[in-house]
Amino acid sequence: MSKDRPKILIIDDEVEVGNFLFHLLSNKYDIKIGYSGKDCDQLLETELFHLAILDVKLPDTSGLTLLAKVKEKYPLCKTIVMTGYSTIKTAVEAIKLGANDYIEKPFESIDHLEDLIASLVDGTGTTDQNTLAKLAEESGFIVGENHVMQQLITMAHKIAKKNVNVLIEGETGTGKEVLAHFIHLASHRREQPFLGINCGAISEDLLESELFGHMKGAFTGAIKEKKGIFEIASNGTLFLDEIGEASLPTQVKLLRVLETGEFMKVGDERIRKTNTRIIAASHVNLSEAVNEKRFREDLLYRLDVVKLTIPPLRQRKEDLPILIDFLLKKQRATLRFSDEAMAEFLAYDWPGNIRELNNVIKRAIALADDDVTVLTTNFLPEKLLQSKHQYTTTTKQASHQALNQTNHQAPHFEEFLHEWNREILSLWATDTEIDLETLLLRVKNLETEIGKAFVQKMLRETIGDRKEAAKRLHISMRKLRYLLNEKGCPKR
């Protein structure tokens, strides 16, 4: 790259935006501007950039397509996508695909824009894993080694400072409120209140009063005026747990607050304002609830600006030792579980997720005498011990199914390989135009198929033992599961 000023690429079909950014940044950076996907392709061929700022909507392509091209050609180039409010979902998708950040048009704070660009150019704007770890520990959200969880926490950290609503989905007990608290602590609102309410645990009449407050005499028992949590958390964060359990009338009132920032106390005619950020959570699929007429579609649209899904504990069992250690320390217990007990933990499917795990650990600690240092299977509930035989039987059945599937797929791979080879040689021999981008995508498809085929072959040779297969292939268990796309073979 240039030893002089850092180079920034700006792609936006609005000439005014390009001109504004040029005048704002050209005193510090070398700026190149394009107005289409074609311009972007040409500039990427002639220049090497430190930062690319890409609009998500262009006349001939999308910002996501350009993002993929920039990341493939120059992996070290930082990226920002520009979006309007109506395309925030696309911007969030861009972050999932590797964009460092997104900014909304029109730009609200020029200082913030300049600071963001400067931090990315000089390298201080990338996600600091130490910062993530400290925030996670402060909130009690344990990430562990699971790849999905690591992606989740990175995404949560990136959107925390954005003034957008967040919807968290996940089974009961997965830690939705803890994740909401993490987002609050990582946001600019961390010094303001973080309040939570379970919409399914309070009756409809009381829920409205809890949310919006009430005036004295508004109903029987209202002996004095009361503030609701929208008023108390006006500049903070409000966590609405089990939002899917809220009644339809309450949903209407929530929609009004989300659309206008306005609400009225029960029994009052005065309109009040709130600047509360909403983080909602549900253990049920709200899209299905909309189809069943149990949840308002317009409210879901307002809540689901950013959706984060927490995987159940059974899908991240590699994190069990870390979680158990954390929960033991949380109880200030200088104890550990025996290897046999840990085997039972790993064999169990944890339908109650981390909440159930925490209860099992509390129970074991309570049963242990003062002279106990190691918690054996004697301290575990019967349901965990009963799971062992069921787990072994299920695993054996799944192993046989996996072997049958891999034996069936072997001829398919050989046919695929011969056909792929024939088509590539045919293209090589032709004198006509060739879409190289499409061809390179097919090469990536070949790489995926080869990886999957060799994993399946090794599973046949190890009689379905995934751990042994990964060892013989010199890859991690995570890589093995990735190549299998988590399908076709049991976890071991």
C-alpha positions as CSV (number, residue, x, y, z in Angstrom):
1,M,0.0,0.0,0.0
2,S,1.0,3.6,-0.4
3,K,3.5,4.9,2.1
4,D,1.8,8.2,2.0
5,R,-1.8,8.8,2.9
6,P,-4.2,5.8,3.4
7,K,-6.5,5.1,0.4
8,I,-10.3,5.0,0.8
9,L,-12.7,3.7,-1.8
10,I,-16.2,5.2,-1.9
11,I,-19.0,3.6,-3.9
12,D,-22.4,5.3,-4.0
13,D,-24.7,6.1,-6.9
14,E,-25.7,9.4,-5.2
15,V,-23.2,12.0,-6.5
16,E,-24.0,14.3,-3.5
17,V,-22.9,11.7,-1.0
18,G,-19.7,11.0,-2.9
19,N,-18.9,14.7,-3.1
20,F,-19.7,15.2,0.6
21,L,-17.4,12.4,1.7
22,F,-14.6,13.6,-0.7
23,H,-14.6,17.1,0.8
24,L,-14.9,15.7,4.4
25,L,-12.0,13.2,4.0
26,S,-9.7,14.3,1.2
27,N,-7.5,16.4,3.6
28,K,-6.4,13.2,5.4
29,Y,-6.9,10.4,2.9
30,D,-6.5,9.5,-0.8
31,I,-10.1,9.2,-2.0
32,K,-11.3,7.3,-5.0
33,I,-15.1,7.5,-5.9
34,G,-17.2,5.2,-8.0
35,Y,-20.9,5.3,-8.7
36,S,-21.7,1.7,-9.7
37,G,-20.6,-1.9,-9.3
38,K,-18.8,-1.6,-12.6
39,D,-16.8,1.4,-11.3
40,C,-16.0,-0.6,-8.2
41,D,-14.6,-3.5,-10.2
42,Q,-12.4,-1.2,-12.2
43,L,-11.0,0.6,-9.2
44,L,-10.3,-2.6,-7.4
45,E,-8.1,-3.7,-10.3
46,T,-6.0,-0.5,-10.3
47,E,-5.8,0.4,-6.6
48,L,-5.1,-1.2,-3.2
49,F,-7.3,0.3,-0.5
50,H,-7.2,0.5,3.3
51,L,-10.9,1.1,3.6
52,A,-14.0,0.6,1.3
53,I,-17.2,2.5,2.0
54,L,-20.0,0.8,0.0
55,D,-23.7,1.7,-0.5
56,V,-26.0,-1.3,-0.1
57,K,-28.2,-0.2,-3.0
58,L,-26.6,0.5,-6.4
59,P,-28.2,0.5,-9.9
60,D,-26.3,-2.5,-11.2
61,T,-25.6,-4.6,-8.1
62,S,-25.8,-4.7,-4.3
63,G,-23.4,-3.6,-1.7
64,L,-23.3,-7.2,-0.4
65,T,-22.0,-8.4,-3.8
66,L,-19.3,-5.7,-3.7
67,L,-18.5,-6.6,-0.1
68,A,-17.8,-10.2,-1.1
69,K,-15.6,-9.0,-3.9
70,V,-13.6,-6.6,-1.7
71,K,-13.1,-9.3,1.0
72,E,-12.1,-11.9,-1.5
73,K,-9.6,-9.7,-3.4
74,Y,-8.2,-7.8,-0.4
75,P,-9.0,-9.6,2.9
76,L,-7.2,-6.9,4.9
77,C,-9.2,-4.1,3.5
78,K,-11.7,-2.7,6.1
79,T,-15.3,-2.2,5.0
80,I,-18.2,0.1,5.9
81,V,-21.7,-0.2,4.3
82,M,-24.0,2.8,4.0
83,T,-27.7,2.3,4.4
84,G,-31.0,4.0,4.9
85,Y,-33.3,2.9,7.8
86,S,-35.4,0.7,5.5
87,T,-32.3,-1.3,4.6
88,I,-30.8,-1.8,8.1
89,K,-31.5,-5.5,7.8
90,T,-29.3,-5.6,4.8
91,A,-26.6,-3.7,6.6
92,V,-26.8,-6.2,9.5
93,E,-26.4,-9.1,7.0
94,A,-23.3,-7.3,5.6
95,I,-21.8,-7.4,9.1
96,K,-22.5,-11.1,9.3
97,L,-20.6,-11.4,6.0
98,G,-17.6,-9.6,7.3
99,A,-18.2,-5.8,7.1
100,N,-16.6,-4.0,10.0
101,D,-19.5,-1.6,10.5
102,Y,-22.4,0.2,8.9
103,I,-23.6,3.9,8.9
104,E,-27.0,5.3,8.2
105,K,-27.9,8.0,5.7
106,P,-28.4,10.8,6.2
107,F,-25.4,11.0,8.5
108,E,-26.5,12.1,12.0
109,S,-23.0,12.8,13.5
110,I,-20.1,13.9,11.3
111,D,-17.8,13.5,14.2
112,H,-18.8,9.9,14.8
113,L,-18.3,9.2,11.0
114,E,-14.8,10.7,11.1
115,D,-13.9,8.8,14.3
116,L,-15.2,5.5,12.8
117,I,-13.2,5.9,9.6
118,A,-10.1,6.9,11.5
119,S,-10.4,3.9,13.9
120,L,-10.7,1.4,11.0
121,V,-7.9,2.9,9.0
122,D,-5.4,2.9,11.9
123,G,-6.6,-0.5,13.1
124,T,-8.1,0.5,16.5
125,G,-11.7,0.0,15.2
126,T,-11.5,-3.8,14.9
127,T,-13.2,-5.9,17.5
128,D,-10.9,-6.4,20.5
129,Q,-11.3,-10.0,21.8
130,N,-10.1,-8.8,25.3
131,T,-12.9,-6.2,25.4
132,L,-15.4,-8.9,24.3
133,A,-14.2,-11.2,27.0
134,K,-14.4,-8.5,29.8
135,L,-17.9,-7.5,28.8
136,A,-19.0,-11.1,28.6
137,E,-17.6,-11.8,32.1
138,E,-19.2,-8.6,33.5
139,S,-22.6,-9.6,32.1
140,G,-22.3,-13.3,32.9
141,F,-22.6,-14.4,29.3
142,I,-20.2,-17.3,28.7
143,V,-19.2,-17.7,25.1
144,G,-16.9,-20.7,25.2
145,E,-15.3,-22.4,22.1
146,N,-18.4,-22.9,20.1
147,H,-18.1,-21.1,16.7
148,V,-21.8,-20.1,16.5
149,M,-21.5,-18.5,20.0
150,Q,-18.4,-16.6,19.0
151,Q,-20.1,-15.3,15.9
152,L,-23.1,-14.4,18.0
153,I,-21.2,-12.4,20.6
154,T,-19.2,-10.6,17.9
155,M,-22.4,-9.6,16.1
156,A,-24.0,-8.5,19.4
157,H,-21.0,-6.3,20.2
158,K,-21.1,-4.6,16.8
159,I,-24.8,-3.7,16.9
160,A,-24.7,-2.8,20.6
161,K,-23.8,0.8,19.9
162,K,-26.4,1.2,17.2
163,N,-29.7,2.7,18.2
164,V,-31.8,-0.2,16.8
165,N,-34.1,-2.7,18.4
166,V,-32.9,-6.2,18.9
167,L,-34.9,-9.5,18.9
168,I,-33.3,-12.4,20.7
169,E,-34.7,-15.9,20.1
170,G,-33.7,-19.1,21.8
171,E,-35.1,-21.9,23.9
172,T,-36.0,-21.4,27.5
173,G,-32.9,-21.2,29.7
174,T,-30.4,-20.4,27.0
175,G,-29.5,-17.0,28.5
176,K,-31.5,-14.5,26.5
177,E,-31.6,-11.9,29.3
178,V,-27.9,-12.3,30.0
179,L,-27.2,-11.6,26.3
180,A,-29.5,-8.5,26.5
181,H,-27.5,-7.3,29.5
182,F,-24.3,-7.8,27.5
183,I,-25.7,-5.6,24.7
184,H,-26.6,-2.9,27.2
185,L,-23.2,-2.9,28.8
186,A,-21.5,-2.7,25.3
187,S,-23.8,0.2,24.3
188,H,-23.6,4.0,24.9
189,R,-26.4,3.5,27.4
190,R,-24.5,1.4,29.9
191,E,-24.6,4.1,32.6
192,Q,-28.4,4.3,32.2
193,P,-30.9,1.8,33.7
194,F,-31.3,-1.7,32.4
195,L,-34.7,-3.0,33.3
196,G,-36.5,-6.3,32.4
197,I,-40.0,-7.5,32.5
198,N,-41.5,-10.9,31.7
199,C,-44.6,-10.3,29.6
200,G,-45.9,-13.8,30.2
201,A,-45.7,-13.7,34.0
202,I,-48.0,-10.7,34.5
203,S,-51.7,-10.3,33.8
204,E,-52.8,-8.1,31.0
205,D,-54.1,-5.3,33.3
206,L,-51.0,-5.3,35.5
207,L,-48.6,-5.5,32.5
208,E,-50.0,-2.3,31.0
209,S,-49.5,-0.5,34.4
210,E,-46.0,-2.0,34.7
211,L,-45.0,-0.8,31.2
212,F,-46.6,2.6,31.1
213,G,-47.4,3.5,34.8
214,H,-50.7,4.7,36.1
215,M,-52.3,7.8,37.6
216,K,-53.8,7.9,41.1
217,G,-57.3,6.5,41.1
218,A,-56.9,5.0,37.6
219,F,-58.3,1.7,38.9
220,T,-59.1,0.0,42.2
221,G,-56.0,-0.1,44.3
222,A,-54.2,2.7,42.5
223,I,-53.7,4.8,45.6
224,K,-50.9,6.9,44.1
225,E,-49.3,7.8,40.8
226,K,-46.8,5.2,39.6
227,K,-44.0,5.4,37.0
228,G,-43.8,2.6,34.4
229,I,-40.6,1.1,33.2
230,F,-40.8,3.0,29.9
231,E,-40.5,6.2,31.9
232,I,-37.9,4.8,34.4
233,A,-35.7,3.5,31.6
234,S,-36.3,6.4,29.3
235,N,-32.6,6.7,28.2
236,G,-31.6,3.2,29.1
237,T,-32.5,-0.3,27.9
238,L,-35.8,-2.2,28.4
239,F,-35.7,-6.0,28.1
240,L,-39.1,-7.4,27.2
241,D,-38.9,-11.1,27.9
242,E,-41.4,-13.6,26.4
243,I,-42.8,-10.8,24.2
244,G,-44.8,-13.5,22.4
245,E,-47.0,-13.9,25.5
246,A,-48.2,-10.3,25.5
247,S,-51.9,-9.9,24.7
248,L,-53.0,-8.4,21.4
249,P,-54.2,-5.1,23.1
250,T,-50.9,-4.7,24.9
251,Q,-49.1,-5.3,21.6
252,V,-51.0,-2.4,20.0
253,K,-49.8,-0.1,22.8
254,L,-46.2,-1.4,22.4
255,L,-46.4,-0.7,18.7
256,R,-47.3,2.9,19.3
257,V,-44.3,3.4,21.6
258,L,-41.9,1.8,19.0
259,E,-43.3,3.9,16.2
260,T,-43.6,7.3,17.9
261,G,-41.7,7.1,21.2
262,E,-44.9,8.2,22.9
263,F,-47.0,6.6,25.6
264,M,-49.7,7.4,28.1
265,K,-50.1,6.3,31.7
266,V,-53.2,4.3,32.6
267,G,-55.9,6.8,33.4
268,D,-54.0,9.8,32.0
269,E,-54.6,11.8,28.9
270,R,-51.1,13.4,28.8
271,I,-48.7,12.1,26.1
272,R,-45.2,11.3,27.4
273,K,-42.0,10.7,25.5
274,T,-39.4,7.9,26.0
275,N,-36.0,7.2,24.4
276,T,-35.9,3.6,25.6
277,R,-34.0,1.0,23.6
278,I,-36.0,-2.2,23.3
279,I,-34.5,-5.6,23.4
280,A,-37.2,-8.3,23.1
281,A,-36.9,-12.0,23.6
282,S,-39.0,-15.0,22.9
283,H,-38.7,-18.8,23.1
284,V,-41.3,-19.2,20.5
285,N,-40.9,-18.4,16.8
286,L,-42.7,-15.1,16.4
287,S,-43.0,-15.5,12.6
288,E,-45.1,-18.6,13.2
289,A,-47.0,-16.7,15.9
290,V,-47.9,-14.1,13.2
291,N,-49.1,-16.8,10.9
292,E,-51.3,-18.1,13.7
293,K,-52.7,-14.6,14.4
294,R,-51.2,-14.6,17.9
295,F,-48.7,-11.8,17.2
296,R,-49.0,-8.6,15.2
297,E,-46.9,-8.6,12.1
298,D,-46.3,-4.8,12.3
299,L,-45.0,-5.2,15.8
300,L,-42.6,-8.0,14.7
301,Y,-41.4,-5.8,11.9
302,R,-40.5,-3.1,14.5
303,L,-38.9,-5.5,16.9
304,D,-37.0,-7.6,14.4
305,V,-34.5,-5.0,13.2
306,V,-31.6,-7.2,14.3
307,K,-32.3,-10.9,15.2
308,L,-29.9,-12.9,17.4
309,T,-30.5,-16.6,17.9
310,I,-28.9,-18.4,20.9
311,P,-28.2,-22.1,20.2
312,P,-29.4,-24.6,22.7
313,L,-26.9,-26.2,25.1
314,R,-27.1,-29.6,23.3
315,Q,-25.6,-27.9,20.2
316,R,-22.6,-26.5,22.1
317,K,-21.6,-29.3,24.4
318,E,-17.9,-28.6,23.9
319,D,-18.6,-25.6,26.1
320,L,-19.9,-27.6,29.0
321,P,-16.5,-27.8,31.0
322,I,-16.2,-24.0,30.7
323,L,-19.8,-23.4,31.7
324,I,-19.5,-25.8,34.7
325,D,-16.3,-24.2,35.9
326,F,-18.0,-20.7,35.7
327,L,-21.1,-21.8,37.5
328,L,-19.1,-23.5,40.3
329,K,-17.1,-20.3,40.8
330,K,-20.3,-18.3,40.8
331,Q,-21.4,-20.4,43.7
332,R,-18.0,-19.9,45.3
333,A,-17.5,-23.6,45.4
334,T,-14.0,-25.0,45.5
335,L,-15.2,-28.3,44.0
336,R,-14.9,-30.2,40.8
337,F,-16.8,-33.0,39.1
338,S,-15.3,-36.4,38.5
339,D,-14.6,-37.7,35.0
340,E,-17.6,-40.1,35.3
341,A,-19.9,-37.2,36.3
342,M,-18.5,-35.1,33.4
343,A,-19.3,-38.0,31.1
344,E,-22.9,-37.9,32.3
345,F,-23.1,-34.2,31.7
346,L,-21.9,-34.7,28.1
347,A,-24.4,-37.5,27.5
348,Y,-27.4,-35.5,28.6
349,D,-29.3,-33.4,26.1
350,W,-30.2,-30.5,28.6
351,P,-33.7,-29.6,27.5
352,G,-33.7,-26.8,30.1
353,N,-30.3,-25.5,28.8
354,I,-28.0,-23.4,31.0
355,R,-30.7,-22.8,33.6
356,E,-31.1,-26.5,34.1
357,L,-27.3,-27.0,34.2
358,N,-27.1,-24.3,36.9
359,N,-29.8,-26.0,38.9
360,V,-28.1,-29.3,38.7
361,I,-24.8,-27.8,39.9
362,K,-26.5,-25.9,42.8
363,R,-28.2,-29.2,43.8
364,A,-24.8,-31.1,43.8
365,I,-23.2,-28.4,45.9
366,A,-26.0,-28.4,48.4
367,L,-25.8,-32.2,48.8
368,A,-22.0,-32.2,49.3
369,D,-20.6,-32.4,52.9
370,D,-17.8,-30.1,54.0
371,D,-15.1,-32.7,53.4
372,V,-16.1,-33.4,49.8
373,T,-13.8,-32.1,47.1
374,V,-14.9,-34.1,44.1
375,L,-18.5,-34.3,43.0
376,T,-19.2,-37.8,41.7
377,T,-22.3,-39.3,39.9
378,N,-23.8,-39.8,43.4
379,F,-24.5,-36.0,43.5
380,L,-26.3,-36.0,40.1
381,P,-30.1,-36.3,39.7
382,E,-31.5,-39.5,38.4
383,K,-32.6,-38.0,35.1
384,L,-28.9,-37.5,34.1
385,L,-27.9,-41.0,35.0
386,Q,-30.9,-42.5,33.0
387,S,-29.8,-40.6,29.9
388,K,-26.6,-42.6,29.5
389,H,-28.1,-45.8,28.2
390,Q,-30.5,-43.8,25.9
391,Y,-27.6,-41.7,24.6
392,T,-25.4,-44.8,23.9
393,T,-28.3,-46.5,22.0
394,T,-29.1,-43.4,20.1
395,T,-25.5,-42.8,19.2
396,K,-25.0,-46.3,17.9
397,Q,-28.2,-46.0,15.8
398,A,-27.1,-42.7,14.4
399,S,-23.6,-44.1,13.6
400,H,-25.1,-46.9,11.5
401,Q,-27.3,-44.4,9.7
402,A,-24.3,-42.2,9.0
403,L,-22.3,-45.2,7.6
404,N,-25.2,-46.2,5.4
405,Q,-25.5,-42.7,4.1
406,T,-21.7,-42.3,3.4
407,N,-21.7,-45.7,1.6
408,H,-24.5,-44.5,-0.5
409,Q,-22.9,-41.2,-1.3
410,A,-19.5,-42.6,-2.3
411,P,-20.6,-43.3,-5.9
412,H,-22.3,-39.9,-6.0
413,F,-19.0,-38.2,-5.3
414,E,-17.1,-40.2,-8.0
415,E,-19.8,-39.3,-10.5
416,F,-19.6,-35.7,-9.4
417,L,-15.8,-35.6,-9.8
418,H,-15.8,-37.1,-13.3
419,E,-18.6,-34.7,-14.4
420,W,-16.8,-31.7,-12.9
421,N,-13.5,-32.7,-14.6
422,R,-15.3,-33.2,-18.0
423,E,-17.0,-29.8,-17.9
424,I,-13.8,-27.9,-16.9
425,L,-11.8,-29.5,-19.7
426,S,-14.6,-28.7,-22.1
427,L,-14.4,-25.0,-21.0
428,W,-10.6,-25.0,-21.3
429,A,-10.9,-26.2,-24.9
430,T,-13.5,-23.6,-26.0
431,D,-12.7,-20.3,-27.6
432,T,-15.9,-18.6,-26.5
433,E,-16.4,-16.1,-23.6
434,I,-16.3,-17.6,-20.1
435,D,-17.8,-16.2,-16.9
436,L,-14.7,-16.6,-14.7
437,E,-16.5,-15.6,-11.5
438,T,-19.0,-18.4,-12.0
439,L,-16.2,-20.8,-12.7
440,L,-14.4,-19.9,-9.5
441,L,-17.5,-20.4,-7.5
442,R,-17.7,-24.0,-9.0
443,V,-14.1,-24.5,-7.8
444,K,-15.2,-23.6,-4.3
445,N,-18.1,-26.1,-4.6
446,L,-15.6,-28.7,-5.6
447,E,-13.5,-28.0,-2.5
448,T,-16.6,-28.4,-0.3
449,E,-17.5,-31.7,-2.0
450,I,-14.0,-33.1,-1.6
451,G,-13.8,-32.1,2.1
452,K,-17.2,-33.7,2.8
453,A,-16.4,-36.9,0.8
454,F,-13.1,-37.5,2.6
455,V,-14.7,-36.9,6.0
456,Q,-17.4,-39.4,5.1
457,K,-14.8,-41.9,3.8
458,M,-12.9,-41.7,7.1
459,L,-16.1,-42.1,9.1
460,R,-16.7,-45.4,7.3
461,E,-13.1,-46.5,8.2
462,T,-13.6,-45.5,11.9
463,I,-17.0,-47.1,12.1
464,G,-18.6,-43.7,12.7
465,D,-16.2,-42.4,15.3
466,R,-16.0,-38.7,14.6
467,K,-13.2,-38.0,17.0
468,E,-11.0,-40.6,15.5
469,A,-11.9,-39.5,12.0
470,A,-10.9,-35.9,12.8
471,K,-7.6,-37.1,14.3
472,R,-6.7,-39.2,11.2
473,L,-7.6,-36.2,8.9
474,H,-5.6,-33.8,11.0
475,I,-8.5,-31.5,11.4
476,S,-10.5,-30.2,14.5
477,M,-13.9,-31.5,15.4
478,R,-15.2,-28.1,14.6
479,K,-13.8,-28.4,11.0
480,L,-15.3,-31.8,10.7
481,R,-18.7,-30.7,11.7
482,Y,-18.4,-27.7,9.3
483,L,-17.5,-29.9,6.4
484,L,-20.5,-32.1,7.2
485,N,-22.7,-29.1,7.5
486,E,-23.8,-30.6,10.9
487,K,-25.8,-33.2,8.9
488,G,-25.5,-36.9,8.3
489,C,-23.4,-37.9,11.3
490,P,-24.0,-38.0,15.0
491,K,-22.0,-35.9,17.5
492,R,-19.7,-37.9,19.7
